[in-house]
Amino acid sequence: MNRGAFVDFLKRYDFSFFGICLAIFIMGVANLYSATHASLSMADLYTVQAGKYFISLIIGIGVSFINPKTYFRYSYFFYAVTVALLALVLILGHKGMGAQRWILLGPFRLQPSEITKISVILVLARWYAKTNPDKELGLKELILPAILVFVPTVLIVAEPDLGTGLLVLLIFFVISFYRRLKWKTIGILAVLGLVSGGLMYQFGLKEYQRKRIVTFLNPGSDARGSGYNAIQSKIAIGSGKFFGKGYLKSSQASLNYLPENHTDFVFSIFNEEHGFVGSMFLISLYLLLFFRFIWLAQSVPRMFDSIVVIGLMALFFWHTFINMGMVMGLMPIVGLPLPLMSYGGSSLLTFGICAGIATSISNARNLF
């Protein structure tokens, strides 16, 4: 490729998704250093996270050069592979922290439930794009898509990972709503959701999961037990006030008052150090990313591409909304990472691939 062609390529390549994600990650890795630098056992986590992000970035960039038609062609195959991996996890998976969610690949751990989110988006997009794309959907048209979602959801919840299972269902509802549901169908789904939620609480949840809901409603009922994290998280957020205590000055992190401050509760530490102003800046970056997804979904000509982009947006949105909601005490604690901020390789890989898919769909208008 000569210099002129390379410059022309750079002009047509969409850097927006990777650019916004990189900005969030830089804030995240700096926050991770602040949260862990006082601990001898975790002081180098930020360098590990940087290495994992570099790998996810390379993979994401590679994905961005794939023609979106390839996603359509192999969506069912990708879905079948991820479902098989979920089943394999339950048989041969690595156990940790009371759950069996990972497959060991040498020095690496793969969490199949993370990439399953993407496979569900692709398979739903293919089904909805090929099945009466101009028709409003009733309950009958939702049966097969619901089965496609139900199978991996059950396998994920069995690990157990209730938070990710619920996230897959939320992605399904967002995509179905975007695809256009009849109002009657929306009403029926709302009633079914309330009824099934009640039945799930009574008969489907384990004792510790019920306790999380009770603690969410009244954290003080078990302040030294299941309510401890929620209380300490709100203390961290409240102590940040308007401008925050300053970088590296989080007492909750340095004194280790808040467990999991490098994973589930990174936003609490960030809020404590940077306050309302810093948190609003971070939230603005997420909002910019969401609106970029929505703009792209409305700009592409193919229904499949549009649905995929909305599904990717839903994945980022629900992760962000639920994580921030739970650390502020507005939602029960379910253990979902904050995109590009929380420590973890599998989630970084997922978000990197998502950025790559969105970029490839955007580039398809100019490069493919």
C-alpha positions as a printed NumPy array, in Angstrom:
array([[  0.   ,   0.   ,   0.   ],
       [  1.514,   3.325,  -1.075],
       [  1.472,   6.42 ,   1.14 ],
       [ -1.509,   8.001,  -0.623],
       [ -3.609,   4.861,  -0.351],
       [ -2.674,   4.494,   3.339],
       [ -3.673,   8.098,   4.096],
       [ -6.953,   7.551,   2.253],
       [ -7.535,   4.385,   4.282],
       [ -6.98 ,   6.244,   7.561],
       [ -9.449,   8.916,   6.485],
       [-12.157,   6.332,   5.804],
       [-11.495,   4.102,   8.833],
       [-13.857,   4.781,  11.756],
       [-11.719,   5.266,  14.877],
       [-14.56 ,   6.559,  17.063],
       [-15.463,   3.347,  18.926],
       [-11.878,   2.412,  19.746],
       [-11.096,   6.043,  20.585],
       [-13.903,   6.4  ,  23.13 ],
       [-13.159,   2.979,  24.607],
       [ -9.467,   3.887,  24.917],
       [-10.339,   7.114,  26.764],
       [-12.492,   5.161,  29.243],
       [ -9.81 ,   2.48 ,  29.658],
       [ -7.076,   5.026,  30.435],
       [ -9.245,   6.403,  33.227],
       [ -9.964,   2.834,  34.303],
       [ -6.342,   1.655,  34.497],
       [ -5.366,   4.813,  36.412],
       [ -8.25 ,   4.162,  38.803],
       [ -7.174,   0.507,  39.124],
       [ -3.68 ,   1.616,  40.154],
       [ -5.156,   3.929,  42.763],
       [ -7.399,   1.165,  44.137],
       [ -4.645,  -1.469,  44.403],
       [ -1.268,   0.271,  44.793],
       [ -1.409,   0.066,  48.61 ],
       [ -1.814,  -3.733,  48.515],
       [  1.359,  -5.794,  48.066],
       [ -0.583,  -8.683,  46.532],
       [ -2.389,  -6.526,  43.95 ],
       [  0.045,  -3.692,  43.261],
       [  0.867,  -4.937,  39.748],
       [ -2.73 ,  -5.579,  38.629],
       [ -2.789,  -2.371,  36.593],
       [  0.115,  -3.588,  34.43 ],
       [ -1.631,  -6.944,  33.932],
       [ -4.794,  -5.09 ,  32.98 ],
       [ -2.886,  -2.945,  30.49 ],
       [ -1.482,  -6.088,  28.871],
       [ -4.925,  -7.673,  28.661],
       [ -6.323,  -4.515,  27.111],
       [ -3.555,  -4.473,  24.503],
       [ -4.476,  -8.051,  23.529],
       [ -8.192,  -7.202,  23.393],
       [ -7.403,  -4.106,  21.312],
       [ -5.382,  -6.107,  18.779],
       [ -8.162,  -8.689,  18.514],
       [-10.784,  -5.94 ,  18.232],
       [ -8.867,  -4.217,  15.446],
       [ -8.549,  -7.554,  13.653],
       [-12.318,  -8.048,  13.96 ],
       [-12.898,  -4.58 ,  12.52 ],
       [-11.525,  -5.768,   9.143],
       [-14.053,  -8.6  ,   8.871],
       [-16.848,  -7.978,   6.398],
       [-20.171,  -7.785,   8.337],
       [-21.644, -10.332,   5.932],
       [-19.356, -12.868,   7.62 ],
       [-21.107, -12.28 ,  10.959],
       [-24.426, -13.004,   9.277],
       [-23.126, -16.138,   7.559],
       [-21.566, -17.718,  10.677],
       [-23.897, -16.417,  13.408],
       [-25.559, -19.8  ,  14.061],
       [-22.187, -21.568,  14.1  ],
       [-20.769, -19.037,  16.579],
       [-23.882, -19.444,  18.723],
       [-23.552, -23.258,  18.726],
       [-19.87 , -23.038,  19.73 ],
       [-20.555, -20.731,  22.672],
       [-23.454, -22.88 ,  23.916],
       [-21.176, -25.927,  23.728],
       [-18.523, -24.057,  25.727],
       [-21.116, -23.141,  28.366],
       [-22.043, -26.813,  28.706],
       [-18.342, -27.726,  28.885],
       [-17.83 , -25.237,  31.72 ],
       [-20.4  , -27.047,  33.851],
       [-18.521, -30.331,  33.317],
       [-14.832, -29.397,  33.246],
       [-14.81 , -25.731,  34.22 ],
       [-12.444, -24.129,  36.733],
       [-14.049, -23.263,  40.066],
       [-13.435, -19.986,  41.845],
       [-15.264, -17.899,  44.461],
       [-18.075, -20.428,  44.687],
       [-18.784, -20.503,  40.944],
       [-17.732, -22.614,  37.958],
       [-17.446, -20.11 ,  35.115],
       [-14.027, -20.475,  33.505],
       [-12.156, -22.768,  31.129],
       [ -8.401, -22.899,  31.645],
       [ -6.331, -22.394,  28.479],
       [ -2.77 , -22.684,  29.728],
       [ -2.031, -19.484,  31.673],
       [ -5.301, -17.895,  30.512],
       [ -8.843, -18.255,  31.805],
       [-11.726, -17.954,  29.332],
       [-15.203, -17.117,  30.601],
       [-17.576, -18.396,  27.865],
       [-20.554, -16.487,  29.279],
       [-18.84 , -13.249,  28.215],
       [-18.565, -14.12 ,  24.518],
       [-22.021, -15.74 ,  24.653],
       [-23.455, -12.23 ,  24.95 ],
       [-22.07 , -11.46 ,  21.498],
       [-23.225, -14.742,  19.955],
       [-26.777, -14.14 ,  21.246],
       [-26.778, -10.681,  19.653],
       [-25.644, -12.068,  16.295],
       [-28.101, -14.978,  16.23 ],
       [-31.047, -12.748,  17.218],
       [-30.075, -10.197,  14.574],
       [-29.995, -12.895,  11.897],
       [-33.338, -14.362,  12.948],
       [-35.137, -11.011,  13.125],
       [-33.565,  -9.745,   9.88 ],
       [-34.704, -12.819,   7.933],
       [-38.165, -13.311,   9.481],
       [-40.731, -10.771,   8.26 ],
       [-38.482,  -7.745,   8.894],
       [-41.305,  -5.282,   8.146],
       [-43.886,  -6.912,  10.405],
       [-44.617,  -6.056,  14.038],
       [-43.894,  -8.987,  16.32 ],
       [-46.461, -10.848,  18.392],
       [-45.931, -13.596,  20.937],
       [-45.888, -16.253,  18.224],
       [-42.919, -14.633,  16.476],
       [-41.005, -14.467,  19.784],
       [-41.14 , -18.2  ,  20.562],
       [-38.049, -19.318,  18.639],
       [-35.906, -16.259,  19.554],
       [-36.9  , -16.804,  23.187],
       [-35.737, -20.426,  22.982],
       [-32.427, -19.311,  21.434],
       [-31.932, -16.992,  24.421],
       [-33.333, -19.36 ,  27.057],
       [-30.82 , -22.165,  26.41 ],
       [-27.607, -20.17 ,  27.126],
       [-29.331, -18.237,  29.926],
       [-30.134, -21.451,  31.813],
       [-26.546, -22.683,  31.383],
       [-25.155, -19.362,  32.629],
       [-27.457, -19.221,  35.66 ],
       [-26.434, -22.812,  36.503],
       [-22.764, -21.766,  36.926],
       [-24.139, -19.827,  38.941],
       [-24.009, -16.359,  37.356],
       [-27.424, -14.785,  37.789],
       [-26.243, -11.298,  36.805],
       [-24.971, -12.343,  33.375],
       [-28.057, -14.501,  32.828],
       [-30.319, -11.515,  33.489],
       [-28.142,  -9.362,  31.231],
       [-28.658, -11.769,  28.307],
       [-32.419, -11.519,  28.853],
       [-32.247,  -7.711,  28.934],
       [-30.331,  -7.693,  25.633],
       [-33.056,  -9.925,  24.173],
       [-35.789,  -7.504,  25.287],
       [-33.959,  -4.455,  23.898],
       [-33.389,  -6.107,  20.507],
       [-36.989,  -7.374,  20.359],
       [-38.352,  -3.929,  21.266],
       [-36.128,  -2.306,  18.627],
       [-37.34 ,  -4.808,  16.076],
       [-40.909,  -3.534,  16.886],
       [-43.273,  -5.382,  19.19 ],
       [-47.029,  -5.063,  19.214],
       [-48.255,  -3.056,  22.195],
       [-50.363,  -6.026,  23.256],
       [-47.225,  -8.163,  23.251],
       [-45.372,  -5.606,  25.372],
       [-48.18 ,  -5.67 ,  27.94 ],
       [-48.239,  -9.458,  28.078],
       [-44.447,  -9.61 ,  28.446],
       [-44.618,  -7.083,  31.3  ],
       [-47.164,  -9.214,  33.172],
       [-45.177, -12.391,  32.501],
       [-42.034, -10.659,  33.745],
       [-43.67 ,  -9.678,  37.042],
       [-45.143, -13.137,  37.592],
       [-41.942, -14.989,  36.666],
       [-39.915, -12.595,  38.828],
       [-42.053, -13.426,  41.839],
       [-41.821, -17.157,  41.164],
       [-38.075, -16.901,  40.66 ],
       [-37.661, -15.147,  44.011],
       [-39.73 , -17.775,  45.824],
       [-38.462, -20.946,  44.172],
       [-35.522, -20.197,  41.864],
       [-33.09 , -18.137,  43.921],
       [-30.6  , -19.496,  46.397],
       [-30.547, -18.183,  49.947],
       [-27.6  , -15.832,  49.387],
       [-29.303, -14.395,  46.29 ],
       [-32.493, -13.695,  48.248],
       [-30.348, -12.102,  50.921],
       [-28.909,  -9.678,  48.363],
       [-32.403,  -8.441,  47.518],
       [-33.349,  -8.074,  51.201],
       [-30.078,  -6.243,  51.825],
       [-30.742,  -3.946,  48.869],
       [-34.066,  -2.929,  50.421],
       [-32.53 ,  -2.535,  53.892],
       [-28.696,  -2.61 ,  53.97 ],
       [-28.696,  -2.005,  57.72 ],
       [-30.423,  -5.326,  58.373],
       [-27.033,  -7.063,  58.006],
       [-24.529,  -4.218,  58.132],
       [-21.536,  -6.461,  58.903],
       [-22.548,  -9.226,  56.527],
       [-24.382,  -9.079,  53.2  ],
       [-25.03 ,  -5.336,  53.528],
       [-21.408,  -4.401,  54.208],
       [-20.307,  -3.821,  50.604],
       [-23.351,  -1.68 ,  49.775],
       [-22.869,   0.488,  52.864],
       [-19.141,   0.992,  52.304],
       [-19.744,   1.753,  48.628],
       [-22.207,   4.519,  49.454],
       [-19.791,   5.904,  52.062],
       [-17.076,   6.085,  49.392],
       [-19.358,   7.814,  46.88 ],
       [-20.744,  10.251,  49.438],
       [-17.312,  11.205,  50.774],
       [-16.221,  12.238,  47.291],
       [-18.653,  15.183,  47.369],
       [-18.358,  17.605,  44.429],
       [-14.668,  17.564,  43.476],
       [-13.462,  14.409,  45.223],
       [-10.61 ,  13.766,  47.647],
       [ -7.999,  13.661,  44.901],
       [ -6.139,  10.955,  43.   ],
       [ -4.574,   8.227,  45.2  ],
       [ -6.43 ,   9.565,  48.249],
       [ -9.234,   7.03 ,  48.575],
       [ -9.483,   5.925,  52.202],
       [-11.828,   3.076,  51.253],
       [ -9.141,   1.641,  48.973],
       [ -6.012,   2.381,  51.002],
       [ -7.55 ,   1.061,  54.228],
       [ -9.244,  -1.86 ,  52.407],
       [-12.693,  -1.029,  53.761],
       [-14.357,  -1.833,  50.438],
       [-13.804,  -5.386,  49.109],
       [-13.696,  -5.987,  45.343],
       [-12.689,  -2.361,  44.789],
       [-10.799,  -3.419,  41.649],
       [-13.741,  -5.266,  40.048],
       [-17.382,  -4.65 ,  40.977],
       [-16.816,  -1.426,  42.957],
       [-14.323,   0.508,  40.831],
       [-16.873,   3.288,  40.305],
       [-17.107,   3.813,  44.077],
       [-13.349,   4.431,  44.305],
       [-13.416,   6.662,  41.216],
       [-16.281,   8.695,  42.705],
       [-14.519,   9.041,  46.047],
       [-11.371,  10.421,  44.424],
       [-12.893,  12.551,  41.648],
       [-16.299,  13.433,  43.067],
       [-19.407,  14.431,  41.173],
       [-17.46 ,  16.36 ,  38.524],
       [-15.162,  13.473,  37.626],
       [-17.995,  10.959,  37.651],
       [-20.085,  13.099,  35.316],
       [-17.148,  13.289,  32.914],
       [-16.854,   9.495,  32.931],
       [-20.614,   9.081,  32.468],
       [-20.447,  11.554,  29.565],
       [-17.936,   9.296,  27.807],
       [-20.291,   6.341,  28.197],
       [-23.203,   8.426,  26.9  ],
       [-21.1  ,   9.484,  23.902],
       [-20.425,   5.81 ,  23.187],
       [-24.134,   4.909,  23.475],
       [-25.186,   7.712,  21.131],
       [-22.484,   6.664,  18.661],
       [-24.013,   3.168,  18.585],
       [-27.523,   4.573,  18.109],
       [-26.389,   6.897,  15.319],
       [-24.695,   4.022,  13.5  ],
       [-27.762,   1.781,  13.894],
       [-29.866,   4.417,  12.148],
       [-27.274,   4.971,   9.402],
       [-26.674,   1.464,   8.076],
       [-28.927,   0.147,   5.268],
       [-29.105,  -3.538,   6.29 ],
       [-31.518,  -4.656,   9.019],
       [-29.04 ,  -7.25 ,  10.325],
       [-26.314,  -4.649,  10.841],
       [-28.714,  -2.247,  12.538],
       [-29.947,  -4.878,  15.005],
       [-26.396,  -6.014,  15.781],
       [-25.346,  -2.447,  16.624],
       [-28.361,  -1.956,  18.908],
       [-27.527,  -5.256,  20.608],
       [-23.933,  -4.13 ,  21.182],
       [-25.192,  -0.836,  22.569],
       [-27.53 ,  -2.738,  24.913],
       [-24.605,  -4.847,  26.132],
       [-22.542,  -1.762,  27.031],
       [-25.562,   0.113,  28.414],
       [-26.857,  -2.571,  30.767],
       [-23.381,  -3.305,  32.112],
       [-22.872,   0.391,  32.843],
       [-26.372,   1.059,  34.18 ],
       [-26.503,  -1.992,  36.459],
       [-22.96 ,  -1.603,  37.816],
       [-23.375,   2.089,  38.62 ],
       [-26.853,   1.451,  40.006],
       [-25.696,  -1.301,  42.367],
       [-22.699,   0.619,  43.77 ],
       [-24.967,   3.624,  44.452],
       [-27.478,   1.437,  46.253],
       [-30.15 ,   1.817,  43.577],
       [-30.04 ,  -1.865,  42.538],
       [-29.136,  -5.188,  44.16 ],
       [-25.493,  -6.288,  43.91 ],
       [-25.217,  -8.788,  41.044],
       [-21.522,  -8.727,  40.172],
       [-21.435,  -7.19 ,  36.687],
       [-18.217,  -5.348,  35.707],
       [-18.155,  -1.709,  34.656],
       [-17.079,  -1.7  ,  30.969],
       [-13.357,  -1.01 ,  30.498],
       [-13.006,   0.086,  34.141],
       [-13.287,  -3.151,  36.126],
       [-10.365,  -5.579,  36.291],
       [-10.812,  -8.706,  34.178],
       [ -9.531, -10.144,  30.915],
       [-12.672, -11.878,  29.615],
       [-14.781,  -8.728,  29.899],
       [-12.069,  -6.64 ,  28.207],
       [-11.956,  -9.149,  25.359],
       [-15.743,  -8.979,  25.015],
       [-15.834,  -5.191,  24.87 ],
       [-12.866,  -5.14 ,  22.463],
       [-14.668,  -7.508,  20.092],
       [-17.839,  -5.417,  20.405],
       [-15.921,  -2.285,  19.41 ],
       [-14.397,  -4.22 ,  16.506],
       [-17.777,  -5.442,  15.232],
       [-19.285,  -1.954,  15.436],
       [-16.258,  -0.528,  13.623],
       [-16.474,  -3.146,  10.871],
       [-20.167,  -2.35 ,  10.343],
       [-19.331,   1.354,  10.165],
       [-16.377,   0.72 ,   7.831],
       [-18.59 ,  -1.378,   5.549],
       [-20.024,   1.854,   4.184],
       [-16.566,   2.934,   2.951],
       [-14.068,   0.058,   2.967],
       [-15.885,  -3.168,   2.025]])
